[in-house]
Amino acid sequence: MAFSARCLFLGIFGAAIPLWAGTFVNPILSDGADPWVIFQNGYYYFTDTTGGDVEIRRAPRLAGTNGIGNAVLMTKFFPPAPDNKEVWAPELHVIKGTNYIYYAADDGTNADHRMFAAVQHGQSSTFDFLGKVYDSTTDRWAIDGTVLEADNGALYFIWSGWPADVDGLQNLYIAPMSNPWTISGPRVLLSTPQLSWESWIQEGPEILKRNGKVFLVYAANKSWTDNECLGMLVNSDGNFLNPGSWSKVTQPIMKTFTGTNGSVYGPGHCSMSQSLDGAEDWIFYHAAKTSGAGWSRDVRMQKFTWAANGYPSFALPIPAGIPIDNPSGDDFTAALITSVASNTNNQRVVSARAPLPLLTNKWAIEYSGDFKSWTTISNVLGTQYTAVVIDSRGGSNVFYRVKSLR
């Protein structure tokens, strides 16, 4: 079977058209909490809370037998003692081309929970421990850390923490970073629970960016009850260290729901990513398995859209067993010539994307002058998601395509 997409020199034509469509049902994982999903180089990487380590899994698509519910284990990172207990809410971030892991852990005493970081060791599947990520002026209880990378490259760390040294109120804090593992300034109180549906807890902050707006989606209320829900803060001016630059949406963006087709209890700690073809946005979250199940939770996912005001619209959580259309591109995503440009030597620089999912051993970039006879200018391994090649051939009537075989 061969798929192709064509590109006229300096002009791209065609669109990806699904060849077949399928459905899936929630939950996608029967056990799990604090799901994190990130897309990198043609694959989705998934991790969640295990309690004792950080497990990074990989899948070529979101749903189905090859989806993140059946993701293949790629690596395990074991935090060094003494802070190797109660390992919570790990995240994998790609910052300036390097992979970092962030996680919360303690020494067996909850009050000692802090945030830690590890970095990928070269091109291997192992990670090296970097140390504690903390504000040295107020080294206090911290969990659920995440990184906000501004459009100008500046880094900020956001986490859930106690205002003092006693368990109770959980606020969201933000601080600047001098590098991906070092906080370089005092923490700033970003948000505190003030509304009845938040109870006394704000945790699990996650960043979503679109069209100049930065959205911070967080989990609110007691995570061991059906009252857990998701809230959201919004920033439009890029002044991230100013609490006044963030506005709080006054109602939960997702909460417990009961309908004629079933119920979803306590939707909480989430992450967001896109479909394989980039056409759809998806949220991944945990929910209680049954009403009153406490921390017995599973992992679910569903599509979200965007409202006219530029805000994300998450709609109602979808009960278990309800068929949901597979994410766009999960069943088929066309190969694509992404760009054709000229360099200083008047050569053509051809950039291409492989078909997704990566179900091929080899794909090729080809050229033609008449759409009839095609010549390969580069063969690429199927495990390589993108490629850039130089075409030094002359001629003004040149066409390019990507061809893959399976």
ROGUVO-45825 format. One record per residue (C-alpha): residue in one letter; z, y, x. Coordinates in steps of 0.02 Angstrom, whole numbers, padded with zeros to 5 digits, always signed. Layout:
BEGIN
AZYX...
// end
This chain:
BEGIN
M+00000+00000+00000A-00047+00170+00071F+00014+00342+00017S-00060+00504+00080A-00049+00692+00062R-00184+00811+00124C-00183+00980+00206L-00331+01096+00231F-00309+01195+00392L-00186+01333+00348G-00181+01277+00167I-00077+01139+00086F-00134+01049-00070G-00062+00918-00186A+00110+00873-00255A+00222+00721-00258I+00200+00623-00420P+00322+00484-00466L+00237+00315-00478W+00378+00238-00578A+00548+00292-00641G+00713+00202-00662T+00890+00232-00719F+01067+00201-00658V+01240+00209-00735N+01407+00277-00676P+01514+00236-00586I+01410+00209-00431L+01566+00147-00338S+01700+00051-00431D+01835+00111-00311G+01843+00274-00215A+01902+00453-00206D+01852+00617-00124P+01667+00573-00103W+01565+00667+00026V+01374+00654+00033I+01259+00739+00158F+01072+00719+00187Q+01006+00713+00365N+00842+00652+00441G+00785+00553+00290Y+00951+00470+00247Y+01105+00505+00143Y+01271+00486+00233F+01424+00447+00129T+01610+00444+00163D+01767+00445+00057T+01954+00419+00072T+02006+00249+00140G+02181+00297+00196G+02170+00222+00371D+02005+00273+00450V+01843+00370+00426E+01697+00261+00374I+01521+00334+00380R+01391+00242+00274R+01204+00270+00260A+01077+00246+00120P+00891+00291+00102R+00911+00350-00078L+01045+00405-00201A+01038+00276-00341G+01004+00091-00364T+01018-00055-00245N+00973+00054-00096G+01081+00198-00156I+01244+00267-00090G+01339+00144-00200N+01275+00009-00082A+01267+00114+00076V+01271+00019+00240L+01418+00049+00357M+01359+00142+00513T+01521+00180+00603K+01710+00185+00588F+01818+00317+00670F+02001+00274+00695P+02111+00428+00716P+02226+00414+00866A+02414+00395+00845P+02529+00469+00792D+02422+00559+00663N+02331+00405+00599K+02418+00381+00431E+02365+00439+00257V+02189+00484+00315W+02115+00584+00172A+01953+00668+00117P+01842+00649+00272E+01682+00750+00285L+01531+00738+00400H+01452+00906+00446V+01299+00947+00549I+01333+01110+00640K+01201+01181+00757G+01124+01009+00774T+01285+00914+00814N+01381+00797+00699Y+01566+00828+00668I+01696+00735+00565Y+01840+00827+00481Y+01987+00736+00401A+02168+00757+00350A+02302+00641+00421D+02488+00631+00459D+02613+00528+00557G+02680+00440+00403T+02769+00594+00334N+02670+00692+00206A+02744+00859+00261D+02659+00831+00429H+02483+00823+00357R+02361+00924+00460M+02172+00939+00482F+02082+00858+00629A+01906+00851+00700A+01797+00730+00798V+01623+00750+00872Q+01481+00625+00889H+01470+00551+01064G+01294+00593+01123Q+01166+00496+01022S+01282+00349+00991S+01364+00300+00828T+01538+00336+00897F+01644+00493+00882D+01763+00573+01006F+01927+00649+00947L+01933+00838+00971G+02107+00879+00906K+02197+00973+00770V+02105+01112+00676Y+02239+01239+00633D+02296+01419+00631S+02423+01427+00773T+02516+01570+00691T+02554+01468+00534D+02542+01284+00580R+02581+01213+00408W+02533+01072+00290A+02344+01063+00271I+02221+00944+00186D+02041+00939+00122G+01965+01050+00255T+01782+01100+00249V+01668+01216+00348L+01572+01365+00280E+01426+01412+00393A+01364+01587+00352D+01181+01632+00359N+01213+01725+00522G+01289+01568+00600A+01471+01623+00587L+01590+01481+00547Y+01741+01479+00431F+01866+01342+00394I+01929+01323+00216W+02071+01206+00165S+02212+01173+00044G+02385+01215+00109W+02564+01257+00070P+02622+01438+00081A+02782+01380+00169D+02854+01216+00231V+02905+01141+00064D+02797+01035-00051G+02744+01127-00207L+02614+01262-00227Q+02443+01220-00152N+02332+01368-00111L+02159+01383-00036Y+02153+01466+00135I+02011+01526+00245A+02004+01571+00430P+01867+01615+00556M+01814+01489+00688S+01759+01519+00867N+01679+01346+00873P+01672+01196+00755W+01847+01136+00803T+01942+01297+00839I+02015+01422+00715S+02011+01594+00796G+02112+01701+00677P+02257+01696+00555R+02232+01608+00390V+02192+01716+00239L+02251+01670+00064L+02086+01645-00025S+02146+01586-00196T+02306+01531-00281P+02331+01438-00447Q+02353+01569-00583L+02276+01491-00738S+02358+01360-00848W+02223+01229-00817E+02253+01241-00629S+02438+01197-00640W+02505+01225-00463I+02365+01142-00363Q+02201+01199-00288E+02123+01075-00165G+01960+00991-00114P+01860+01151-00080E+01672+01123-00062I+01534+01249-00025L+01370+01272-00119K+01247+01410-00069R+01097+01478-00163N+01000+01642-00169G+01130+01747-00077K+01278+01681-00175V+01410+01564-00105F+01502+01453-00229L+01665+01366-00187V+01697+01219-00303Y+01876+01154-00297A+01987+01024-00380A+02129+01092-00486N+02286+01024-00568K+02377+00862-00530S+02256+00734-00457W+02359+00587-00523T+02338+00642-00705D+02198+00659-00832N+02217+00848-00811E+02128+00854-00644C+01971+00960-00660L+01850+01065-00559G+01855+01254-00541M+01744+01377-00448L+01752+01537-00346V+01599+01647-00316N+01556+01763-00171S+01404+01878-00172D+01431+01997-00025G+01461+01882+00124N+01632+01957+00159F+01714+01787+00159L+01882+01839+00234N+01913+01965+00095P+01995+01880-00056G+01934+02025-00164S+01754+01973-00128W+01783+01807-00218S+01790+01797-00408K+01863+01650-00502V+01774+01572-00650T+01905+01577-00787Q+01870+01405-00861P+01850+01234-00779I+01670+01192-00735M+01706+01007-00766K+01855+00925-00851T+01909+00772-00950F+01785+00735-01088T+01788+00618-01238G+01633+00590-01344T+01555+00462-01459N+01484+00365-01310G+01642+00360-01205S+01761+00464-01100V+01782+00530-00924Y+01959+00565-00865G+02012+00683-00727P+01848+00725-00638G+01896+00796-00469H+01861+00816-00282C+01672+00826-00262S+01525+00863-00150M+01346+00917-00184S+01174+00870-00117Q+00992+00865-00172S+00868+00732-00225L+00752+00659-00093D+00612+00778-00137G+00728+00929-00146A+00683+00962-00327E+00854+00923-00404D+01036+00961-00367W+01169+00826-00385I+01358+00825-00388F+01465+00677-00330Y+01644+00667-00391H+01786+00548-00424A+01867+00514-00593A+02008+00405-00656K+01953+00230-00705T+02047+00244-00870S+02161+00369-00954G+02325+00374-00860A+02256+00272-00714G+02326+00396-00588W+02250+00375-00417S+02150+00222-00470R+01981+00308-00466D+01795+00276-00451V+01647+00379-00388R+01512+00453-00500M+01362+00565-00486Q+01252+00669-00601K+01122+00806-00594F+01167+00988-00617T+01057+01138-00652W+01061+01327-00631A+01096+01460-00763A+01004+01624-00784N+01144+01718-00694G+01116+01613-00538Y+01272+01508-00562P+01270+01317-00557S+01287+01233-00726F+01374+01064-00712A+01377+01017-00897L+01490+00881-00966P+01537+00729-00861I+01434+00578-00914P+01535+00426-00972A+01519+00257-00887G+01376+00145-00941I+01263+00285-01005P+01087+00269-00928I+01045+00416-00814D+00871+00449-00745N+00859+00414-00559P+00857+00568-00448S+00685+00643-00422G+00601+00560-00273D+00718+00409-00272D+00578+00295-00330F+00439+00382-00236T+00417+00536-00129A+00246+00573-00057A+00215+00597+00126L+00174+00777+00165I+00094+00892+00292T+00228+01028+00290S+00137+01158+00395V-00013+01191+00507A-00005+01337+00628S-00089+01398+00787N+00002+01414+00953T-00033+01533+01097N-00161+01411+01169N-00261+01414+01007Q-00209+01236+00972R-00156+01177+00799V+00026+01130+00778V+00037+01003+00638S+00207+00966+00559A+00226+00816+00444R+00357+00725+00341A+00366+00537+00318P+00365+00455+00147L+00536+00426+00069P+00625+00311+00059L+00583+00254+00235L+00504+00088+00188T+00374+00081+00326N+00365+00026+00507K+00237+00155+00555W+00152+00309+00485A+00010+00414+00551I-00055+00592+00553E-00244+00592+00532Y-00382+00722+00532S-00555+00734+00453G-00699+00855+00442D-00771+00790+00281F-00635+00694+00186K-00734+00535+00219S-00702+00486+00399W-00521+00496+00458T-00458+00483+00637T-00278+00455+00690I-00208+00587+00807S-00030+00521+00809N+00064+00362+00762V+00248+00384+00719L+00385+00255+00700G+00445+00231+00522T+00623+00271+00572Q+00568+00447+00622Y+00574+00559+00470T+00475+00708+00536A+00349+00737+00673V+00260+00883+00755V+00096+00852+00849I-00027+00962+00941D-00211+00948+00892S-00323+01024+01025R-00487+00981+00937G-00600+01123+00889G-00694+01157+00730S-00658+01267+00581N-00674+01137+00443V-00526+01023+00481F-00418+00928+00358Y-00254+00835+00390R-00160+00699+00298V-00012+00583+00319K-00042+00398+00295S+00090+00262+00287L+00079+00075+00265R+00207-00050+00197
// end
